[in-house]
Amino acid sequence: MTTATAPYICEIRIPTYKRPDMLERAIGQLAAQTVLKNGARLHGVIFDDSPAQEGRAIVRKHEDRHPGLTLSYRPNRENLGISRNLGQCFRTAAYEPSDHVFCLEDDNSVFPGFIAANIRLLEETGTAIAIRNQYIETTDNEIDHTRTTMPDAWATDSAGVGVLQPTDLLTCLFTNLGISNGALFWRSDAASELMIGEDCADPVLIEYLRPFAIREPVAFANTPLGAWRDNEKESFRILANRMQDRLTNYRGLKAISALRRAALAAIADNDRAALYERAAECRWGTIDRAYAHALIPARPRVTGMAALARHWAKGLACHALPAAQIGERSAGIVRAQLAWLANGLKAGQS
């Protein structure tokens, strides 16, 4: 592994809100990272959105207990809400000089080798951004090693690793919830700005928008080294899990439909310059409201993840994606993701 060129080899942003027990668990997972045994230094930045600042006592408890791990406590001056607090954790540049960055939502998990493996992945692929699969943690605090948050369609070698072009990433808008927050790991000098505008009010829509923000090749690793917590009451993805509020109403579904249409157009054109130009024409924070008025037929209300998945699969089939129009690679990725989705639905019904 390359020696760190900045004071810290990695900066980890932890957004938290009234969950001191989860915050303490997250800090413990940072302290267990194998890179610390090799003399590397880590910087954990805790963004506390609770006016009561429950996280302060946890940070004080741990700030001098773990050699190589520095903790910074940054309570928000006002309650920002889920989207804005999470959003500030995705600024590409580090807040303090660090070579690498990632966001660890306080209820998610990373295994001891997470940082070391992702740094190695970036070095071996010559990329600045990595996406890594995640297991799913149940409400019983058990990690289900049979379920993952992403399909393996992006992997191109026997080790489950691939290098994706920006247009490849757009295929995830059809069978995934965009790009998972916990899946991203990046160099602090990456060319893409990963932070979607802080005024985007929908935390789930942020994950749909992020594929449009990535402007460079990205490494993908299918082997999970962490877990996303599937907990309706605690997770930052409560809106995704319960399919409530804006993502199940008329505006939300029209917004996502418009994003999918834009992705199809970009894949078909294979014109990244045009895609970036279109993205620059509108503010990220208003994209959901603007797309809500697009001339797209209203989708029926759906409830539950399985129903939504079937709904999307049916909608994707209606688009008809011949390889001659979008390229054999993109078509193959979409087909593989649909197969993964279908298998998941069958498993859920059994």
C-alpha positions in Angstrom: 0.0 0.0 0.0 1.3 3.5 -0.9 2.5 5.6 2.0 0.2 8.4 2.9 1.1 11.8 1.5 -1.2 13.7 3.8 -1.3 13.7 7.6 -4.2 11.2 7.4 -4.5 8.2 5.1 -8.3 8.5 5.3 -11.0 10.8 6.5 -14.2 9.2 7.6 -17.4 11.3 7.9 -20.0 10.0 10.3 -23.5 11.6 10.1 -25.4 11.0 13.3 -28.7 11.9 15.0 -29.7 10.8 18.5 -28.1 7.4 18.2 -25.1 7.5 20.6 -25.0 3.7 20.8 -24.7 3.4 17.0 -22.1 6.2 16.9 -20.0 4.4 19.5 -20.2 1.2 17.4 -19.1 3.1 14.3 -16.1 4.6 16.1 -15.1 1.2 17.3 -15.1 -0.1 13.8 -12.8 2.7 12.7 -10.5 1.8 15.6 -10.4 -1.8 14.4 -9.2 -0.9 10.9 -6.1 -2.9 9.9 -4.3 0.1 8.4 -3.8 1.5 11.9 -1.5 -1.5 12.7 0.8 -0.3 9.9 1.3 3.1 11.4 -1.4 4.9 9.3 -3.5 7.7 10.8 -7.2 8.1 10.4 -9.4 11.1 10.9 -13.0 10.6 11.9 -15.4 13.6 11.6 -18.7 13.3 13.4 -21.5 15.5 12.1 -24.1 15.6 14.8 -27.5 16.9 13.7 -29.1 16.6 17.2 -29.6 19.8 19.1 -29.0 17.8 22.3 -25.6 16.8 21.0 -25.7 13.3 22.4 -22.7 12.4 20.3 -20.3 14.8 22.2 -19.9 12.5 25.2 -19.2 9.5 22.9 -16.5 11.4 21.1 -14.9 12.6 24.4 -14.9 9.0 25.6 -13.0 7.7 22.6 -10.9 10.7 21.4 -7.7 9.6 23.2 -8.3 5.8 23.4 -7.3 4.7 19.9 -3.7 5.3 18.7 -3.7 6.6 15.1 -7.4 7.6 15.2 -8.2 11.3 15.6 -11.8 12.3 16.2 -13.3 15.7 15.4 -16.8 16.6 16.7 -18.7 19.0 14.5 -22.3 19.6 15.8 -24.4 21.5 13.3 -25.4 25.0 14.4 -29.0 24.2 13.5 -30.9 21.0 12.7 -30.2 20.4 9.0 -32.3 17.3 8.5 -31.3 14.0 7.0 -30.4 15.2 3.5 -28.3 18.2 4.4 -26.4 16.5 7.2 -25.7 13.5 5.0 -24.9 15.8 2.0 -22.0 17.5 3.8 -20.4 14.1 4.2 -20.0 13.7 0.5 -17.8 16.8 -0.3 -15.1 15.3 -2.4 -12.2 17.2 -0.9 -11.2 16.4 2.7 -12.0 18.7 5.5 -8.5 18.1 6.9 -5.6 17.0 4.7 -6.3 13.3 4.0 -5.5 11.1 1.0 -8.9 9.2 1.0 -12.4 9.8 2.1 -15.7 7.8 2.7 -18.9 8.3 4.6 -19.9 5.8 7.3 -23.6 6.3 8.3 -23.8 5.7 12.0 -26.0 2.6 11.6 -23.9 1.0 8.9 -20.9 -1.2 9.3 -17.4 -1.6 7.9 -15.1 -4.7 8.5 -11.5 -4.3 9.7 -10.0 -4.6 6.2 -12.4 -2.1 4.5 -10.0 0.9 4.2 -6.9 -1.1 3.3 -8.7 -3.1 0.6 -10.3 0.0 -1.0 -7.0 1.9 -1.1 -5.5 -1.2 -2.7 -8.4 -1.3 -5.2 -7.9 2.3 -6.3 -4.1 1.8 -6.7 -4.5 -1.4 -8.7 -7.1 0.0 -11.0 -5.7 3.5 -11.3 -9.0 5.1 -10.4 -9.9 7.8 -7.9 -13.4 6.5 -6.9 -14.5 3.0 -5.8 -17.9 1.4 -5.4 -18.0 -1.7 -3.2 -20.9 -4.1 -2.5 -22.4 -4.4 0.9 -24.1 -7.1 2.9 -27.4 -6.4 4.6 -27.6 -6.3 8.4 -30.9 -7.2 9.9 -32.7 -5.6 12.8 -31.4 -8.4 15.1 -27.9 -7.0 14.6 -26.9 -10.0 12.4 -25.3 -9.7 9.0 -27.0 -11.7 6.3 -24.1 -12.9 4.1 -26.6 -14.2 1.5 -28.0 -10.8 0.6 -26.2 -7.8 -0.9 -27.2 -4.3 -1.8 -25.9 -4.4 -5.4 -25.8 -6.9 -8.2 -22.5 -8.3 -9.5 -23.2 -7.2 -13.1 -20.4 -4.6 -13.0 -17.7 -7.1 -12.1 -15.6 -8.0 -15.2 -12.9 -10.4 -13.8 -12.8 -13.6 -11.8 -12.0 -11.6 -8.6 -15.2 -9.7 -8.9 -13.6 -6.4 -9.9 -14.3 -4.1 -12.8 -13.7 -0.6 -14.0 -16.8 1.3 -15.1 -17.3 4.3 -17.3 -19.6 7.0 -16.1 -22.4 5.9 -18.5 -22.2 2.4 -17.1 -23.1 3.8 -13.7 -26.4 5.1 -15.1 -27.7 1.6 -15.5 -28.1 1.3 -11.7 -31.0 3.7 -11.9 -33.2 0.9 -13.2 -32.7 -1.9 -10.7 -31.0 -0.3 -7.7 -31.6 2.7 -5.4 -29.0 4.7 -7.3 -25.5 4.4 -5.8 -25.5 3.5 -2.1 -24.0 6.0 0.2 -22.0 3.4 2.0 -20.7 1.9 -1.2 -18.5 4.8 -2.1 -14.8 5.3 -1.3 -12.7 8.0 -3.0 -9.4 9.9 -3.3 -9.7 13.4 -2.0 -8.4 14.7 -5.3 -11.0 12.9 -7.4 -12.2 15.0 -10.3 -15.9 14.4 -9.6 -17.8 16.5 -7.0 -19.8 13.8 -5.1 -21.8 16.2 -2.9 -25.2 16.8 -4.3 -26.6 20.3 -3.5 -27.4 20.5 0.2 -30.9 21.9 -0.6 -32.0 18.6 -2.1 -34.7 17.6 0.3 -35.0 13.9 -0.5 -32.2 11.7 1.0 -33.1 8.8 -1.3 -33.2 10.9 -4.4 -29.6 11.9 -3.7 -28.6 8.4 -4.4 -30.3 8.6 -7.8 -28.6 11.8 -8.6 -25.1 10.8 -7.7 -24.5 8.7 -10.9 -25.0 11.8 -12.9 -22.3 13.6 -10.8 -19.5 11.1 -11.4 -17.3 12.1 -14.4 -14.5 9.6 -14.4 -13.9 5.8 -14.5 -14.9 4.1 -11.3 -13.6 0.8 -9.8 -16.2 -1.7 -8.7 -15.6 -4.6 -6.2 -18.2 -7.2 -5.7 -16.8 -8.6 -2.4 -18.6 -6.9 0.5 -16.5 -5.5 3.3 -19.3 -3.8 5.2 -23.0 -3.9 5.7 -26.0 -1.7 5.3 -28.4 -1.8 8.2 -32.0 -2.6 7.1 -33.9 -1.0 9.9 -37.0 1.1 9.2 -36.9 2.9 12.6 -33.3 3.7 12.6 -31.9 3.8 9.1 -31.3 7.0 7.1 -33.1 5.1 4.3 -36.5 5.0 6.1 -38.0 6.6 3.1 -36.7 3.9 0.8 -37.6 1.0 3.1 -41.2 2.1 3.8 -41.9 3.6 0.3 -43.6 6.5 1.9 -43.7 10.3 1.4 -42.3 11.8 -1.7 -41.0 8.6 -3.5 -44.5 7.1 -3.6 -46.4 10.2 -4.5 -47.1 11.6 -7.9 -44.1 14.0 -7.9 -41.6 11.5 -6.6 -42.3 8.8 -9.1 -42.3 11.3 -12.0 -38.9 12.6 -10.8 -37.4 9.2 -10.8 -39.0 8.4 -14.2 -37.4 11.5 -15.6 -34.0 10.6 -14.2 -34.3 7.2 -15.8 -35.2 8.7 -19.1 -32.2 11.0 -18.9 -30.0 8.0 -18.1 -31.3 6.2 -21.2 -30.6 9.2 -23.4 -27.1 9.5 -22.0 -26.4 5.8 -22.5 -27.7 5.9 -26.0 -25.8 9.0 -26.9 -22.6 7.8 -25.1 -21.9 11.5 -25.0 -20.5 12.4 -21.6 -19.7 16.0 -22.5 -23.4 16.5 -23.4 -24.5 14.8 -20.2 -22.3 17.1 -18.1 -23.5 20.1 -19.9 -27.2 19.2 -19.3 -26.4 18.5 -15.6 -24.8 21.9 -15.2 -27.9 23.6 -16.6 -29.9 23.0 -13.4 -29.2 23.1 -9.7 -29.1 19.7 -8.0 -31.5 21.0 -5.3 -34.2 21.8 -7.8 -33.9 18.8 -10.1 -36.6 16.8 -8.3 -39.0 19.7 -8.4 -38.2 20.4 -12.1 -38.5 16.8 -13.1 -41.8 16.5 -11.2 -43.4 18.6 -14.0 -41.9 16.6 -16.9 -44.5 15.2 -19.3 -44.3 11.7 -18.1 -47.3 9.5 -17.5 -48.1 9.2 -13.8 -47.1 5.8 -12.3 -49.5 3.9 -10.0 -48.9 4.1 -6.3 -46.9 1.1 -5.1 -46.2 -0.1 -1.6 -43.3 -2.4 -0.5 -39.9 -2.9 -2.0 -40.9 -6.1 -3.9 -43.8 -4.3 -5.6 -41.6 -1.4 -6.5 -39.0 -3.7 -8.0 -41.6 -5.5 -10.1 -42.9 -2.1 -11.2 -39.5 -0.9 -12.3 -38.7 -4.1 -14.1 -41.9 -3.8 -16.0 -41.2 -0.2 -16.8 -37.6 -1.0 -18.0 -39.0 -3.7 -20.3 -41.2 -1.1 -21.9 -38.2 1.0 -22.8 -36.8 -1.8 -25.0 -33.1 -1.5 -24.8 -31.6 -2.9 -28.1 -27.8 -3.2 -28.0 -27.6 -1.4 -31.3 -28.9 1.7 -29.6 -27.1 1.7 -26.2 -24.1 -0.6 -26.9 -23.6 -4.2 -26.1 -21.8 -3.5 -22.8 -24.6 -1.3 -21.3 -27.3 -3.6 -22.6 -25.4 -6.6 -21.0 -25.2 -4.8 -17.7 -28.9 -4.0 -17.7 -29.8 -7.6 -18.6 -27.6 -8.9 -15.8 -29.1 -6.5 -13.3 -32.6 -7.5 -14.3 -31.7 -11.2 -13.8 -30.2 -10.4 -10.4 -33.4 -8.5 -9.5 -35.6 -11.4 -10.7 -33.7 -13.9 -8.6 -34.0 -11.7 -5.6 -37.8 -11.4 -6.0 -38.0 -15.2 -6.4 -36.0 -15.7 -3.2 -38.2 -13.3 -1.3 -41.3 -15.2 -2.4 -40.0 -18.5 -1.3 
